Amino acid sequence: MRVRIFPLCGKILSEEASSVDWDALNLIHAENENLDVNIDVILMLHRMMEEAASPTEAGKFKTRDNLIMEYQPDGTRRIRFTPVKAKETESAIEQLILAYYDARQDADIPTIFLIPCFIVDFLCIHPFLDGNGRVSRLLTVLMLYISGYDIGKYISVENHIKKYKESYYAALEASSSGWHKNKNDYTPFMVNFLQILYKCFKDLDESFMDISLKKAKKSERVEAVLIGAIAPISKADIEEKIPDVSVKTIERVLNKMLKEEKIEKIGSYRDARYIKRRKSK
């Protein structure tokens, strides 16, 4: 299902992900129940991040047109995308917000799907001369809270976007193609967003598992890693997750679980992977 919020194209490869201003992020964590996505909040977040570096532009929409540039390794550059003109920016943001409000009232649309659509459109408008990417990531955390997901309180969504920035920007580029003609497809960025969100929850789950297993026997910890794996996992992966457990112990547990048919082996030798055996229907 395609969810069109507002036909705007995305920011592409021109800005490196930078550190989120902790004051702004902490405000979202503490006051998310009292915040909503609106112009005042968007400008406030931008002001909090940019006030020290650009006091005359902080908390204000762009006053001149801007371009999204792509820089090549050889030093050449080209215009990747021309965002909304400065004089049209505030109106475009207003329309985006109203469309978001309208869409989240539709019970047939999961609110989690609205977040990547909103972010693509927001980055396409490119409402500020600087700081658009950081504001978009703060808004992502806020909209996750609004949708009932507090993952941002425990895991840094910002850091996960940084970690997978190549695929993030590639998906953004794909979802922005054809935007000016109202023919862009949000699907690539939606898929990427859900993948990043999944990795955030997976890391959180593993963190809880690490805490719960601190006092467990080493063999029990190996079993927990294998049973909890949602994708085939190698012996080297297990060693990385629990480095204080010897290779000999890991191999002993692997052999035991294979004999008990708790796990199955995929591949052989160095390429071998292990996964929890599915119950027969």
C-alpha positions as a Markdown table, in Angstrom:
| # | Residue | x | y | z |
|---|---|---|---|---|
| 1 | Met | 0.0 | 0.0 | 0.0 |
| 2 | Arg | 1.4 | 3.4 | -1.0 |
| 3 | Val | 0.8 | 6.3 | 1.4 |
| 4 | Arg | 1.1 | 9.7 | -0.2 |
| 5 | Ile | 1.4 | 12.5 | 2.3 |
| 6 | Phe | 2.6 | 15.3 | 0.2 |
| 7 | Pro | 4.5 | 15.1 | -3.1 |
| 8 | Leu | 8.0 | 16.3 | -2.2 |
| 9 | Cys | 11.4 | 14.9 | -3.1 |
| 10 | Gly | 14.1 | 13.9 | -0.7 |
| 11 | Lys | 17.5 | 15.1 | 0.3 |
| 12 | Ile | 20.2 | 13.0 | -1.2 |
| 13 | Leu | 23.8 | 12.3 | -0.3 |
| 14 | Ser | 24.8 | 15.9 | 0.2 |
| 15 | Glu | 24.9 | 16.1 | 4.0 |
| 16 | Glu | 26.8 | 13.8 | 6.3 |
| 17 | Ala | 24.8 | 12.7 | 9.4 |
| 18 | Ser | 25.9 | 14.7 | 12.3 |
| 19 | Ser | 25.4 | 14.4 | 16.1 |
| 20 | Val | 21.9 | 15.1 | 17.3 |
| 21 | Asp | 21.8 | 18.0 | 19.8 |
| 22 | Trp | 21.3 | 16.3 | 23.1 |
| 23 | Asp | 19.2 | 19.1 | 24.6 |
| 24 | Ala | 16.7 | 18.7 | 21.8 |
| 25 | Leu | 16.7 | 14.9 | 22.0 |
| 26 | Asn | 16.3 | 15.0 | 25.7 |
| 27 | Leu | 13.4 | 17.4 | 25.4 |
| 28 | Ile | 11.7 | 14.9 | 23.1 |
| 29 | His | 12.3 | 12.1 | 25.5 |
| 30 | Ala | 10.9 | 14.1 | 28.5 |
| 31 | Glu | 8.1 | 16.0 | 26.8 |
| 32 | Asn | 6.9 | 13.8 | 23.9 |
| 33 | Glu | 3.4 | 13.5 | 25.4 |
| 34 | Asn | 3.1 | 17.3 | 25.2 |
| 35 | Leu | 4.6 | 17.7 | 21.7 |
| 36 | Asp | 3.2 | 17.2 | 18.3 |
| 37 | Val | 4.5 | 17.7 | 14.8 |
| 38 | Asn | 3.8 | 21.3 | 14.0 |
| 39 | Ile | 5.6 | 24.4 | 12.7 |
| 40 | Asp | 6.4 | 25.7 | 16.2 |
| 41 | Val | 8.0 | 22.4 | 17.3 |
| 42 | Ile | 9.9 | 22.1 | 14.0 |
| 43 | Leu | 11.3 | 25.6 | 14.3 |
| 44 | Met | 12.1 | 25.1 | 18.0 |
| 45 | Leu | 14.1 | 22.0 | 17.3 |
| 46 | His | 16.0 | 23.7 | 14.6 |
| 47 | Arg | 16.7 | 26.7 | 16.9 |
| 48 | Met | 18.0 | 24.5 | 19.7 |
| 49 | Met | 20.5 | 22.9 | 17.3 |
| 50 | Glu | 21.6 | 25.8 | 15.2 |
| 51 | Glu | 21.5 | 28.8 | 17.7 |
| 52 | Ala | 25.2 | 28.6 | 18.6 |
| 53 | Ala | 26.5 | 28.0 | 15.0 |
| 54 | Ser | 24.0 | 30.2 | 13.0 |
| 55 | Pro | 22.1 | 32.5 | 15.4 |
| 56 | Thr | 20.6 | 34.6 | 12.6 |
| 57 | Glu | 19.2 | 31.5 | 10.8 |
| 58 | Ala | 18.3 | 29.3 | 13.8 |
| 59 | Gly | 14.6 | 28.6 | 14.1 |
| 60 | Lys | 13.8 | 30.2 | 10.8 |
| 61 | Phe | 12.8 | 28.8 | 7.4 |
| 62 | Lys | 15.3 | 29.5 | 4.7 |
| 63 | Thr | 15.3 | 33.0 | 3.2 |
| 64 | Arg | 16.9 | 32.1 | 0.0 |
| 65 | Asp | 16.7 | 29.2 | -2.4 |
| 66 | Asn | 19.1 | 26.3 | -1.9 |
| 67 | Leu | 20.3 | 23.4 | -3.9 |
| 68 | Ile | 21.2 | 19.8 | -3.0 |
| 69 | Met | 24.7 | 19.0 | -4.5 |
| 70 | Glu | 26.4 | 15.7 | -5.1 |
| 71 | Tyr | 30.2 | 15.8 | -4.7 |
| 72 | Gln | 32.3 | 13.3 | -6.7 |
| 73 | Pro | 35.6 | 11.8 | -5.5 |
| 74 | Asp | 37.4 | 13.7 | -8.2 |
| 75 | Gly | 36.2 | 17.0 | -6.7 |
| 76 | Thr | 33.5 | 17.7 | -9.3 |
| 77 | Arg | 30.0 | 18.4 | -8.3 |
| 78 | Arg | 26.5 | 18.6 | -9.8 |
| 79 | Ile | 23.0 | 19.6 | -8.8 |
| 80 | Arg | 21.3 | 16.5 | -7.5 |
| 81 | Phe | 18.0 | 18.1 | -6.7 |
| 82 | Thr | 16.4 | 21.6 | -6.5 |
| 83 | Pro | 14.2 | 21.8 | -3.3 |
| 84 | Val | 11.1 | 23.9 | -2.8 |
| 85 | Lys | 11.8 | 27.7 | -3.3 |
| 86 | Ala | 12.2 | 29.7 | -0.2 |
| 87 | Lys | 9.0 | 31.7 | -0.7 |
| 88 | Glu | 7.0 | 28.5 | -0.9 |
| 89 | Thr | 8.6 | 26.7 | 2.0 |
| 90 | Glu | 6.3 | 27.6 | 4.9 |
| 91 | Ser | 3.2 | 26.8 | 2.8 |
| 92 | Ala | 4.7 | 23.5 | 1.8 |
| 93 | Ile | 5.5 | 22.6 | 5.4 |
| 94 | Glu | 2.0 | 23.6 | 6.5 |
| 95 | Gln | 0.5 | 21.3 | 3.8 |
| 96 | Leu | 2.8 | 18.5 | 4.8 |
| 97 | Ile | 1.7 | 18.7 | 8.4 |
| 98 | Leu | -2.0 | 18.9 | 7.6 |
| 99 | Ala | -1.7 | 15.9 | 5.3 |
| 100 | Tyr | 0.1 | 14.0 | 8.1 |
| 101 | Tyr | -2.7 | 14.8 | 10.6 |
| 102 | Asp | -5.3 | 13.7 | 8.0 |
| 103 | Ala | -3.5 | 10.4 | 7.2 |
| 104 | Arg | -3.0 | 9.4 | 10.9 |
| 105 | Gln | -6.7 | 9.7 | 11.4 |
| 106 | Asp | -7.2 | 6.9 | 8.8 |
| 107 | Ala | -7.5 | 3.6 | 10.8 |
| 108 | Asp | -6.5 | 1.7 | 7.7 |
| 109 | Ile | -3.0 | 3.2 | 7.6 |
| 110 | Pro | -0.5 | 2.1 | 10.2 |
| 111 | Thr | 0.9 | 5.2 | 11.7 |
| 112 | Ile | 4.4 | 3.7 | 11.6 |
| 113 | Phe | 4.2 | 3.9 | 7.8 |
| 114 | Leu | 3.6 | 7.6 | 7.9 |
| 115 | Ile | 6.9 | 8.4 | 9.4 |
| 116 | Pro | 9.2 | 7.6 | 6.4 |
| 117 | Cys | 6.7 | 9.2 | 4.1 |
| 118 | Phe | 6.8 | 12.4 | 6.1 |
| 119 | Ile | 10.6 | 12.4 | 6.3 |
| 120 | Val | 11.0 | 12.0 | 2.6 |
| 121 | Asp | 8.7 | 14.9 | 2.0 |
| 122 | Phe | 10.3 | 17.0 | 4.7 |
| 123 | Leu | 13.7 | 16.5 | 3.3 |
| 124 | Cys | 12.4 | 17.2 | -0.2 |
| 125 | Ile | 11.2 | 20.6 | 1.0 |
| 126 | His | 14.6 | 21.2 | 2.6 |
| 127 | Pro | 13.1 | 24.0 | 4.7 |
| 128 | Phe | 16.3 | 25.2 | 6.3 |
| 129 | Leu | 19.6 | 26.4 | 4.8 |
| 130 | Asp | 21.4 | 24.0 | 7.2 |
| 131 | Gly | 20.4 | 21.3 | 9.7 |
| 132 | Asn | 17.6 | 19.6 | 7.7 |
| 133 | Gly | 19.0 | 16.1 | 8.2 |
| 134 | Arg | 19.3 | 16.5 | 12.0 |
| 135 | Val | 15.8 | 18.0 | 12.3 |
| 136 | Ser | 14.4 | 15.1 | 10.3 |
| 137 | Arg | 16.0 | 12.6 | 12.6 |
| 138 | Leu | 14.7 | 14.4 | 15.7 |
| 139 | Leu | 11.2 | 14.4 | 14.1 |
| 140 | Thr | 11.6 | 10.6 | 13.4 |
| 141 | Val | 12.1 | 10.0 | 17.2 |
| 142 | Leu | 9.2 | 12.2 | 18.1 |
| 143 | Met | 6.9 | 10.5 | 15.5 |
| 144 | Leu | 8.0 | 7.1 | 16.8 |
| 145 | Tyr | 6.8 | 8.2 | 20.3 |
| 146 | Ile | 3.5 | 9.5 | 18.8 |
| 147 | Ser | 3.0 | 6.1 | 17.1 |
| 148 | Gly | 3.6 | 4.3 | 20.4 |
| 149 | Tyr | 7.2 | 3.3 | 19.9 |
| 150 | Asp | 9.7 | 4.5 | 22.6 |
| 151 | Ile | 12.7 | 2.7 | 21.1 |
| 152 | Gly | 14.5 | 6.0 | 20.8 |
| 153 | Lys | 14.7 | 6.2 | 24.6 |
| 154 | Tyr | 16.9 | 3.1 | 24.7 |
| 155 | Ile | 18.6 | 2.8 | 21.3 |
| 156 | Ser | 20.0 | 5.7 | 19.2 |
| 157 | Val | 18.1 | 5.8 | 16.0 |
| 158 | Glu | 20.5 | 8.5 | 14.9 |
| 159 | Asn | 23.5 | 6.1 | 15.3 |
| 160 | His | 21.8 | 3.4 | 13.3 |
| 161 | Ile | 21.1 | 5.8 | 10.5 |
| 162 | Lys | 24.8 | 6.7 | 10.6 |
| 163 | Lys | 25.8 | 3.1 | 10.6 |
| 164 | Tyr | 23.8 | 2.3 | 7.5 |
| 165 | Lys | 23.9 | 5.7 | 5.9 |
| 166 | Glu | 24.8 | 4.4 | 2.4 |
| 167 | Ser | 21.7 | 2.3 | 2.2 |
| 168 | Tyr | 19.7 | 5.1 | 3.9 |
| 169 | Tyr | 20.6 | 7.7 | 1.3 |
| 170 | Ala | 20.3 | 5.3 | -1.6 |
| 171 | Ala | 16.7 | 4.6 | -0.5 |
| 172 | Leu | 16.1 | 8.3 | -0.1 |
| 173 | Glu | 17.3 | 8.9 | -3.6 |
| 174 | Ala | 15.2 | 6.1 | -5.0 |
| 175 | Ser | 12.1 | 7.4 | -3.2 |
| 176 | Ser | 12.7 | 11.0 | -4.5 |
| 177 | Ser | 12.9 | 10.1 | -8.1 |
| 178 | Gly | 10.0 | 11.6 | -10.1 |
| 179 | Trp | 8.9 | 13.8 | -7.2 |
| 180 | His | 8.5 | 17.0 | -9.1 |
| 181 | Lys | 6.0 | 15.1 | -11.4 |
| 182 | Asn | 4.2 | 13.7 | -8.4 |
| 183 | Lys | 5.4 | 10.2 | -9.5 |
| 184 | Asn | 7.8 | 9.3 | -6.7 |
| 185 | Asp | 7.5 | 6.0 | -4.9 |
| 186 | Tyr | 7.9 | 6.0 | -1.1 |
| 187 | Thr | 8.5 | 2.2 | -0.9 |
| 188 | Pro | 12.3 | 2.1 | -1.0 |
| 189 | Phe | 12.6 | 4.6 | 1.9 |
| 190 | Met | 9.8 | 2.9 | 3.9 |
| 191 | Val | 11.6 | -0.5 | 3.6 |
| 192 | Asn | 14.9 | 1.0 | 4.7 |
| 193 | Phe | 13.2 | 2.8 | 7.6 |
| 194 | Leu | 11.6 | -0.4 | 8.8 |
| 195 | Gln | 14.9 | -2.3 | 8.4 |
| 196 | Ile | 16.7 | 0.3 | 10.6 |
| 197 | Leu | 13.9 | 0.2 | 13.1 |
| 198 | Tyr | 14.1 | -3.6 | 13.2 |
| 199 | Lys | 17.8 | -3.4 | 13.8 |
| 200 | Cys | 17.2 | -1.0 | 16.7 |
| 201 | Phe | 14.8 | -3.4 | 18.4 |
| 202 | Lys | 17.1 | -6.3 | 17.7 |
| 203 | Asp | 20.0 | -4.5 | 19.4 |
| 204 | Leu | 17.7 | -3.6 | 22.3 |
| 205 | Asp | 16.6 | -7.3 | 22.7 |
| 206 | Glu | 20.3 | -8.4 | 22.6 |
| 207 | Ser | 21.1 | -5.9 | 25.3 |
| 208 | Phe | 18.4 | -7.2 | 27.6 |
| 209 | Met | 19.6 | -10.7 | 26.9 |
| 210 | Asp | 23.2 | -9.8 | 27.8 |
| 211 | Ile | 22.0 | -8.4 | 31.1 |
| 212 | Ser | 19.8 | -11.4 | 31.9 |
| 213 | Leu | 22.6 | -13.9 | 31.1 |
| 214 | Lys | 25.4 | -12.2 | 33.0 |
| 215 | Lys | 25.1 | -14.8 | 35.8 |
| 216 | Ala | 24.2 | -17.7 | 33.6 |
| 217 | Lys | 26.6 | -20.5 | 32.9 |
| 218 | Lys | 28.7 | -20.1 | 29.7 |
| 219 | Ser | 27.0 | -23.1 | 28.0 |
| 220 | Glu | 23.6 | -21.5 | 28.8 |
| 221 | Arg | 24.7 | -18.2 | 27.2 |
| 222 | Val | 25.8 | -20.0 | 24.0 |
| 223 | Glu | 22.4 | -21.8 | 23.9 |
| 224 | Ala | 20.6 | -18.5 | 24.4 |
| 225 | Val | 22.5 | -16.8 | 21.6 |
| 226 | Leu | 21.6 | -19.7 | 19.2 |
| 227 | Ile | 17.9 | -19.9 | 20.2 |
| 228 | Gly | 17.5 | -16.1 | 20.0 |
| 229 | Ala | 19.1 | -15.8 | 16.6 |
| 230 | Ile | 16.6 | -14.8 | 14.0 |
| 231 | Ala | 19.0 | -15.4 | 11.1 |
| 232 | Pro | 21.6 | -18.2 | 10.6 |
| 233 | Ile | 24.6 | -17.4 | 12.8 |
| 234 | Ser | 28.2 | -18.6 | 12.5 |
| 235 | Lys | 30.6 | -19.8 | 15.2 |
| 236 | Ala | 32.5 | -16.5 | 14.7 |
| 237 | Asp | 29.3 | -14.5 | 15.3 |
| 238 | Ile | 28.8 | -16.4 | 18.6 |
| 239 | Glu | 32.4 | -15.7 | 19.6 |
| 240 | Glu | 31.9 | -12.0 | 18.9 |
| 241 | Lys | 28.7 | -11.8 | 21.0 |
| 242 | Ile | 30.2 | -13.7 | 24.0 |
| 243 | Pro | 34.0 | -13.2 | 23.7 |
| 244 | Asp | 34.6 | -14.5 | 27.2 |
| 245 | Val | 33.4 | -18.0 | 26.2 |
| 246 | Ser | 36.0 | -20.3 | 24.7 |
| 247 | Val | 35.8 | -21.8 | 21.2 |
| 248 | Lys | 35.9 | -25.2 | 22.8 |
| 249 | Thr | 32.7 | -24.5 | 24.8 |
| 250 | Ile | 30.9 | -23.1 | 21.8 |
| 251 | Glu | 31.7 | -26.1 | 19.7 |
| 252 | Arg | 30.6 | -28.5 | 22.5 |
| 253 | Val | 27.3 | -26.7 | 22.8 |
| 254 | Leu | 26.8 | -26.6 | 19.0 |
| 255 | Asn | 27.4 | -30.4 | 18.8 |
| 256 | Lys | 25.1 | -31.0 | 21.7 |
| 257 | Met | 22.3 | -28.9 | 20.3 |
| 258 | Leu | 22.7 | -30.5 | 16.9 |
| 259 | Lys | 22.3 | -34.0 | 18.4 |
| 260 | Glu | 19.2 | -32.9 | 20.3 |
| 261 | Glu | 17.9 | -31.4 | 17.1 |
| 262 | Lys | 17.4 | -28.0 | 18.7 |
| 263 | Ile | 19.3 | -26.3 | 15.9 |
| 264 | Glu | 20.1 | -27.1 | 12.3 |
| 265 | Lys | 23.3 | -26.6 | 10.4 |
| 266 | Ile | 23.5 | -24.7 | 7.1 |
| 267 | Gly | 26.6 | -25.1 | 5.0 |
| 268 | Ser | 29.8 | -26.8 | 6.1 |
| 269 | Tyr | 33.3 | -26.0 | 7.4 |
| 270 | Arg | 34.1 | -22.3 | 7.6 |
| 271 | Asp | 30.9 | -21.3 | 6.0 |
| 272 | Ala | 28.7 | -23.2 | 8.4 |
| 273 | Arg | 25.7 | -21.3 | 10.0 |
| 274 | Tyr | 23.3 | -22.4 | 12.7 |
| 275 | Ile | 19.7 | -21.6 | 13.3 |
| 276 | Lys | 17.0 | -22.8 | 15.6 |
| 277 | Arg | 15.2 | -25.8 | 14.1 |
| 278 | Arg | 11.6 | -25.2 | 13.2 |
| 279 | Lys | 9.0 | -27.4 | 14.6 |
| 280 | Ser | 7.4 | -29.8 | 12.2 |
| 281 | Lys | 3.7 | -29.1 | 11.4 |
